[in-house]
């Protein structure tokens, strides 16, 4: 898991500054730097989310859940293995209980944070919305009796088109919300806990996405005005 810190450093240094030119603003980072183990939940828009994850990656022990197929994704798969990523087989629900116990044991024994995408897959299309959350992450948090720390990435889906290989430099606001305790909660509390956290994250997502959209529009207006003035 210590390798994650090195991967995070180079990802931030190369991807955010030189390759994709993300400008990322991490708000309330201190919630991620608490020493206690926690389940970190963030929304999922595309594979580029990983750049934002590395930007906000906490110091200390932290790992991530990823779909099993990524284990065979060449260099990324090797890097994931070296960083201690825990792979989940989404197509084998029969082993869900066994997998939950495995991750819970990792959290308790290694006193580590675990980063999970609760939507389970990437939300497609554009707009300020999220897919319904899956229960797995909440089962893990409740079973381990550790808090849930929500992290919200503002919308950037309007700034790129993977089919056209187009990506516009953009601002992304990453908002870390206060940890939500699960101590004393049982599996009966999971539905209400899911709804509470999703609504909380969705509200922040819509607000920060609107702010970034306005900044992007203003930036384009300024750039066009400068180009027009230069041409004149």
Buried (B, 14 or more C-beta within 10 A) or exposed (E): BEEBBEBBEEBBEEBBEEEBEBEBBBBEEEBBEBEEBBBBBBBBBBEBBBBBBBBBBBEBBBBBBBBEEBBEBEEBBEBBEBBBBBBBEBEEEEEBEEBBBEBBEBBBEBEBBBBBBBBBEBBEEEEBEBBEBBBBBBBBBBBBBBBBBBBBBBBBBBBBEEEEEEBBEBBBBBBBBEBBEBEEBEEEBBEEBBEEBBEBBBEBBBBBBEBBBEBBEEBEEEEEEEEEEEEE
